[in-house]
Amino acid sequence: MQGFVNRAFQQYVQDMHGAAAWEEIRVIAGAPLDGFEPMLPSDAQSTRYLLDAMTGHLGHSEDALWEELGLYLVTHPRMEGLRRLLRFGGRDFVEFIWSLADLHDRGQLALGLLDLPKINIRSMDGPNQMRFDLDITWMMEGGVFLIYGALQAMADDYGALAVIRPNPGCITIELHDLGFGPARSFALIGQPPPVRGAGMMARDPSPLAPHGPDALPWAGLAPLLPMHLACDDQARIVSVGPTVSKMLEVPPDQLIGQPLFDLVQIKSPQLANSFEELCAITGQRLQLCLRSAPEIMLRGVMSAWGQGAVLSLSLGLNFTQGIARWALHMSDFPHTDQTVELLYLQEANTAVAAESRALTERLFTARALAEREALTDPLTGLANRRALERALPRLLSRIERPFALLHIDLDYFKAVNDQYGHAAGDLVLTQVGRILRSDIRAGDFAARLGGDEFVVMIANAIDPTILADLAARLIAHLEAPITVEGGVARISASVGIAISTDFAQDARAMLQAADEALYNAKAAGRAGFAFAASPQLGVASPVAIASSG
């Protein structure tokens, strides 16, 4: 849980106070360089260090920081998913408050690591107001103020006039007007809710039924089955659940008496277009849709009721589409319906999957960076000996792509260190790295073996003439004077050249041959190059020695 809280504070600081403020707070708190990972464990002490750093840097009290975090979690665009989930809890602010009683259990169901506060709600109605006392139990010391901030934001979100007061372990809400101000729109997945007007209805908790002696059998169906359609033996509507009316977007009084099959299309287990056909599939699992929304497949079951029948509907696995399409809330479903729990599970799964992907990407990037650093010479930026030992056997295995290996040793480098110091020597080595990178192609390979030894591998190049020109050019570039502190350093290089086709995938033999050729070049007077002899010829000495000059 600490990981989630720490990450929330991190995002709050970054979004509300800027990246520079977060970096300063991170350093003071001793937080990881990349910030907190919500999916990885984090201890309570890390939250303590973070709060201390934020209070010192931002000048806010701890209670104020928790309150601001609660406001941020509801109002900031980055947290729109959480806001939508909270808004789903109620059509108005009162329904939302009552939904908080299930917050802890739903959090546990969605993600076991998510230890949300337990909230016990007590209601006391006054003459001109409604009062709620929320008893809060949570492991977080500032949890009351976080919820306090979130409740303020949600009251504004609903447009409700409420006086909210935090107390130790408790929050008091005095609600004066549910419709004090304009509420923000609610759409579960970004689709705007239907516009109320002609053809739309306000939710009516009472059952819709015809007047007269036949009305009694349908009384009380609406609270039990808000998603129902009941018909008589002529398949004409006699009762409509409030949620179905909302989904049909038709005033309730206009639905009574309409043919059932003008509103609903039953697709499986078989088509049904009459009351008799309907009776034939009573008790079976149905797949159907509203004719006004054929893109959303519903589930249903039909049961005989008196002289007619009752069709009970469910959104099934298309609940997110349905909730977004018709702007449904928790109160639009039966209390025994599991749609709410499914929604929490889906939202949590989406959030966890996103964080898991982000964590995987960060870990992959970190691993790639670590591997790259492990294979890179920190001074020159070239590959190191380990990288060469990996690359050389792989290149030798590609018989169809021969290459040449140039083993380079700097001449007169020790004199630079002796005369100008090791800092100047490092500068010279850095410049050598730049020269080698500029003199080779994108598909070639350059590495520093250590000290003043380097290796260059040239792909698809085995012509001695071309290689001799390349070696001479390298030596000439390396002989250019290098300005260092205290004067001008001058070096040269000796080069040993080996060709891959002579070594039958034997990396060690190729390196040894190039090294022997390098030794012979130095023995011949330095600032020159030599070719290694082919092992197949049984000749241990180089076949050619040449001077760059």
GUKETOR-409046 format. One record per residue (C-alpha): residue in one letter; x, y, z. Coordinates in steps of 0.25 Angstrom, whole numbers, padded with zeros to 4 digits, always signed. Each point is the difference from the previous one (the first is absolute). Example, Ala and Ser with C-alpha at 12.3 -4.5 7.8 and 13.67 -1.06 7.14 Angstrom:
2
a+0049-0018+0031
s+0006+0014-0002
END
This chain:
549
m+0000+0000+0000
q+0012+0010+0003
g+0004-0001-0014
f-0013+0004-0005
v-0001+0012+0010
n+0015+0004-0003
r-0003+0000-0015
a-0012+0008+0001
f+0008+0011+0008
q+0010-0001-0011
q-0010+0003-0011
y-0007+0011+0009
v+0014+0007+0001
q+0004-0001-0014
d-0014+0004-0006
m-0003+0011+0010
h+0014+0006+0004
g+0009-0005-0012
a+0011-0009-0003
a+0011+0008+0006
a-0008+0000+0014
w-0001-0015-0001
e+0014-0002-0002
e+0004+0009+0012
i-0010-0008+0008
r+0005-0013-0005
v+0014+0003+0004
i-0003+0005+0014
a-0009-0012+0002
g+0010-0010-0006
a-0010-0006-0009
p+0004-0008-0012
l+0005+0007-0013
d-0011-0004-0008
g-0010+0002+0011
f-0010-0010+0007
e-0005-0012-0006
p-0015-0003+0004
m+0001-0014-0003
l+0013-0003+0008
p+0001+0000+0015
s+0003+0013+0008
d+0001+0002+0015
a-0007+0010+0009
q+0013+0007+0003
s+0001+0004-0015
t-0013+0007+0001
r+0004+0007+0013
y+0013+0005-0007
l-0008+0004-0012
l-0010+0008+0009
d+0011+0007+0008
a+0007+0004-0013
m-0013+0005-0006
t-0004+0008+0012
g+0014+0007+0001
h+0000+0003-0015
l-0014+0004-0003
g-0003+0006+0013
h-0013-0007+0003
s-0004-0008+0012
e-0002-0015-0001
d-0015+0001+0002
a+0000+0010-0012
l+0008-0009-0009
w-0009-0012+0003
e-0012+0009-0003
e+0006+0005-0013
l+0003-0014-0004
g-0014-0003+0001
l-0004+0012-0008
y+0010-0004-0011
l-0005-0014-0001
v-0014+0004-0004
t+0003+0013-0008
h+0013-0002-0008
p-0002-0005-0014
r+0011-0011+0003
m-0010-0006+0010
e-0012+0000-0009
g-0002-0015+0001
l-0001+0001+0016
r-0010+0011-0001
r-0009-0008-0010
l+0001-0012+0009
l-0005+0009+0012
r-0011+0006-0008
f-0005-0013-0004
g-0003-0002+0015
g-0012+0009+0000
r-0010+0008-0009
d+0002+0011+0010
f+0008+0004+0012
v-0008-0007+0010
e+0001-0014-0007
f+0014+0003-0002
i+0002+0001+0015
w-0007-0013+0003
s+0009-0007-0011
l+0012+0003+0009
a-0004-0011+0010
d+0004-0010-0011
l+0013+0007-0004
h+0010-0009+0009
d-0006-0013-0004
r-0001+0004-0015
g+0015+0004+0001
q+0004-0013+0006
l-0008-0007-0011
a+0006+0008-0011
l+0015-0001+0005
g+0004-0006+0013
l+0011+0009+0002
l-0009+0012+0000
d-0004+0002+0015
l-0010+0011-0001
p-0007+0006+0012
k-0012-0007+0007
i-0011+0010+0001
n-0012-0001+0009
i-0011+0009-0004
r-0011+0006+0010
s-0011+0009-0005
m-0008+0010+0008
d-0010+0009-0008
g-0003+0014+0006
p-0012+0009-0004
n+0007+0006-0011
q+0012-0008-0003
m+0006-0014+0000
r+0012-0004+0009
f+0010-0011-0002
d+0010-0005+0010
l+0011-0008-0007
d+0009-0008+0010
i+0013-0003-0007
t+0010-0011+0004
w+0013+0000-0008
m+0014-0003+0001
m+0004+0013-0005
e+0002+0011+0010
g-0005+0011-0009
g-0011-0008-0007
v-0011+0008+0006
f+0005+0012-0006
l+0002-0007-0014
i-0015-0004+0001
y-0004+0014+0004
g+0007+0006-0012
a-0006-0011-0009
l-0014+0003+0006
q+0001+0015-0003
a+0004-0003-0014
m-0012-0010-0002
a-0010+0010+0006
d+0004+0010-0010
d+0000-0010-0011
y-0014-0004+0003
g-0004+0015+0002
a-0004-0002+0014
l+0000+0010+0011
a+0006-0007+0012
v+0008+0004+0012
i+0011-0010+0003
r+0008-0001+0013
p+0012-0009+0003
n+0001-0005+0014
p+0009-0011+0007
g-0004-0013-0007
c-0013+0006-0005
i-0005+0010-0011
t-0014+0007+0002
i-0008+0004-0013
e-0011+0009+0001
l-0008+0001-0013
h-0009+0012-0003
d-0003-0001-0015
l+0003-0011-0010
g-0002+0009-0012
f+0007+0012+0005
g+0009+0001-0012
p+0003-0006-0014
a+0005-0014+0001
r+0012-0005-0009
s-0004-0010-0011
f+0002-0015+0003
a+0004-0009-0011
l+0007-0013+0004
i+0009-0002-0012
g+0000+0014-0006
q-0013-0001-0008
p-0010+0011+0004
p-0012-0004+0007
p-0014+0002-0007
v-0005+0014+0000
r-0013+0001+0008
g-0012+0006-0007
a-0011-0005-0009
g+0000-0015+0000
m+0008-0001+0013
m-0005-0003+0014
a+0004+0003+0014
r+0002-0012+0009
d-0013-0004+0007
p+0002-0010+0011
s-0015-0004-0001
p-0004-0012-0008
l-0006+0003-0014
a-0013-0007+0000
p-0014+0002-0006
h-0011+0005+0008
g-0012-0009+0005
p-0001-0014+0006
d+0011-0005-0008
a+0010+0009+0006
l+0003-0007+0013
p+0008-0012-0006
w+0010+0010-0005
a+0002+0008+0012
g+0013+0000+0007
l+0007-0006-0013
a+0008+0012-0002
p+0009+0000+0012
l+0003-0015-0002
l+0001+0000-0015
p+0004+0014-0005
m+0004-0006-0013
h-0013-0007-0003
l-0011+0000-0011
a-0013-0007+0003
c-0011-0003-0010
d-0014-0006-0001
d-0004-0012-0008
q+0000+0009-0013
a+0014+0004+0002
r-0003+0014+0004
i+0008+0007+0011
v-0007+0001+0013
s+0012+0004+0009
v+0013+0006-0002
g+0012+0001+0009
p+0006+0014+0002
t+0013-0004-0006
v-0006-0006-0012
s-0008+0013-0002
k+0013+0007+0001
m+0007-0009-0010
l-0012+0002-0010
e+0001+0015+0002
v-0015+0000-0001
p-0010+0006+0011
p-0006-0011+0008
d-0014+0003-0003
q+0003-0001-0015
l+0005-0015+0002
i-0012-0006+0007
g-0008-0007-0011
q+0011+0000-0010
p+0003-0014-0007
l+0011-0006+0007
f+0007-0005-0013
d+0000+0015-0005
l+0010+0003+0011
v+0008-0013+0002
q+0006-0010-0010
i+0002-0014+0005
k+0012-0007-0007
s+0003-0013+0007
p-0003-0011+0003
q-0010+0003-0011
l-0007+0012-0006
a-0013+0003+0007
n-0010+0009-0006
s-0013-0004+0007
f-0005-0003+0014
e-0001-0015-0003
e+0015+0000-0005
l+0004+0008+0012
c-0007-0011+0009
a+0008-0010-0007
i+0013+0005+0005
t-0004+0003+0015
g+0011-0002+0010
q+0011-0001-0011
r+0012+0010-0001
l-0003+0010-0010
q+0008+0009-0009
l-0007+0012-0005
c+0001+0015-0002
l-0008+0013+0000
r-0004+0004-0014
s+0004+0014+0003
a+0014-0005+0004
p+0003-0013-0009
e+0015+0001+0002
i-0001-0004+0015
m-0003-0014+0003
l-0008-0003+0012
r-0003-0012+0008
g-0014-0004+0006
v-0009-0010+0005
m-0015-0001-0002
s-0010-0005+0011
a-0015-0002+0000
w-0007+0010+0009
g-0015-0002+0001
q-0006+0001-0014
g+0012+0006-0005
a+0015+0000+0001
v+0012+0008+0006
l+0013+0002-0008
s+0012+0003+0010
l+0012+0006-0007
s+0015+0001+0003
l+0011+0007-0007
g+0009-0012+0001
l+0014+0002-0004
n-0004+0012-0008
f-0002+0008+0013
t+0011+0011-0003
q-0007+0002-0014
g-0014+0001+0006
i+0004+0009+0012
a+0007+0010-0009
r-0011-0001-0011
w-0011+0003+0010
a+0007+0007+0011
l-0004-0010+0011
h+0004+0001+0014
m+0000-0010+0012
s-0014+0003+0003
d-0005-0005-0014
f+0004-0014+0004
p-0007-0010+0010
h+0008+0000+0013
t+0003-0015-0002
d+0006+0003-0014
q+0015-0003-0002
t+0001+0011-0010
v+0006+0010+0009
e+0010-0010+0005
l+0004-0004-0014
l+0002+0015-0003
y+0009+0002+0011
l+0008-0013-0004
q+0001+0005-0014
e+0005+0014+0004
a+0010-0006+0009
n+0005-0010-0010
t+0001+0012-0010
a+0008+0008+0010
v+0009-0012+0004
a+0002-0004-0014
a+0004+0014-0004
e+0010+0001+0012
s+0005-0014-0003
r+0003+0004-0014
a+0007+0013+0005
l+0008-0008+0010
t+0004-0010-0010
e+0004+0010-0010
r+0008+0008+0011
l+0007-0013+0004
f+0003-0004-0014
t+0006+0014-0002
a+0008-0001+0012
r+0005-0014-0003
a+0003+0004-0014
l+0008+0012+0005
a+0007-0008+0011
e+0004-0010-0011
r+0005+0011-0009
e+0008+0006+0011
a+0006-0014+0003
l+0004-0001-0014
t+0005+0015-0002
d+0013+0006+0004
p-0003+0012+0008
l+0011+0009-0004
t-0001-0001-0015
g-0014-0005-0002
l+0005-0011-0009
a-0003-0015+0003
n+0008-0007+0010
r+0007-0013+0001
r-0012-0008+0004
a-0008+0006-0012
l+0011-0005-0009
e+0000-0014+0006
r-0015+0000-0003
a+0001+0005-0014
l+0012-0007-0006
p-0005-0014+0001
r-0014+0005-0006
l+0007+0007-0011
l+0009-0012-0003
s-0012-0009-0001
r-0005+0008-0012
i+0008-0007-0010
e-0007+0007-0011
r+0004+0014+0006
p+0015+0000+0001
f+0007+0012+0008
a+0014+0005+0004
l+0004+0002+0014
l+0010+0012+0003
h+0008-0001+0013
i+0005+0014+0003
d+0010+0004+0011
l+0003+0015+0002
d+0015+0004-0002
y+0006+0010+0010
f-0012+0000+0009
k+0008-0002+0012
a+0008+0012-0003
v-0013+0009+0000
n-0003-0006+0014
d+0014+0003+0005
q+0000+0014-0006
y-0014+0005+0002
g-0006-0009+0011
h-0011-0010-0001
a-0011+0010-0002
a+0006+0004-0013
g+0002-0015-0003
d-0015-0002+0002
l-0003+0012-0009
v+0009-0007-0011
l-0007-0013+0002
t-0014+0007-0002
q+0005+0006-0013
v+0005-0013-0005
g-0014-0005+0003
r-0006+0011-0009
i+0010-0003-0011
l-0004-0014-0001
r-0015+0002+0000
s+0002+0010-0011
d+0009-0009-0008
i-0009-0012+0000
r-0014-0003-0006
a-0013-0002+0007
g+0001-0015-0001
d+0014-0001+0005
f+0005-0002+0014
a+0010+0008+0009
a+0004-0004+0014
r+0010+0004+0010
l+0007-0013+0006
g+0006+0008+0012
g+0012+0010+0002
d+0004+0005-0014
e-0005-0012-0008
f-0011+0000-0010
v-0007-0009-0010
v-0008+0003-0012
m-0008-0010-0008
i-0003+0004-0015
a-0012-0008-0006
n+0001-0006-0014
a+0015+0005-0002
i+0011-0010-0003
d+0007+0006-0011
p+0014+0003+0005
t+0002+0012-0008
i-0013+0007+0005
l+0004-0005+0015
a+0014+0006-0002
d-0006+0014-0005
l-0010-0001+0012
a+0012-0003+0010
a+0008+0011-0006
r-0011+0010+0001
l-0003-0003+0015
i+0015+0001+0004
a+0000+0014-0008
h-0012+0005+0008
l+0005-0005+0013
e+0013+0008-0002
a-0007+0013-0001
p+0005+0009+0012
i-0010+0000+0012
t-0001+0013+0009
v+0001-0004+0015
e+0002+0008+0012
g+0014+0005+0000
g+0003-0003-0015
v-0002-0008-0012
a+0000-0015+0001
r+0005-0009-0012
i-0002-0015-0002
s+0000-0010-0011
a-0005-0014-0001
s+0004-0014-0004
v-0010-0009-0007
g-0001-0015-0001
i-0010-0006-0010
a-0007-0013-0001
i-0010-0005-0010
s-0012-0009+0005
t+0001-0010-0012
d+0013-0005+0005
f-0005-0004+0014
a-0012-0010-0001
q-0008+0006+0011
d+0011+0000+0010
a-0001+0013+0007
r+0012-0002+0009
a+0009-0004-0011
m-0004+0013-0008
l+0003+0009+0012
q+0013-0006+0002
a+0004+0001-0014
a-0004+0015-0001
d+0008+0002+0013
e+0012-0007-0006
a-0001+0008-0012
l-0001+0013+0008
y+0013-0004+0008
n+0007-0002-0013
a-0005+0014-0005
k+0006+0006+0012
a+0013-0008-0001
a+0001+0006-0014
g+0000+0014+0005
r-0013+0004+0005
a-0010+0009-0008
g-0003-0012-0009
f-0009-0012-0003
a+0002-0014-0002
f-0009-0012-0006
a-0001-0013+0008
a+0004-0012-0007
s-0011-0011-0003
p+0001-0011+0009
q-0003-0010-0011
l+0014+0004-0006
g+0007-0004+0012
v+0007+0014+0001
a+0002+0007+0013
s+0005+0013-0005
p-0008+0011-0007
v-0001-0001-0015
a+0002+0015-0001
i+0005+0012+0008
a-0002+0014-0005
s+0003+0014+0006
s-0011+0010+0000
g+0010+0011-0004
END
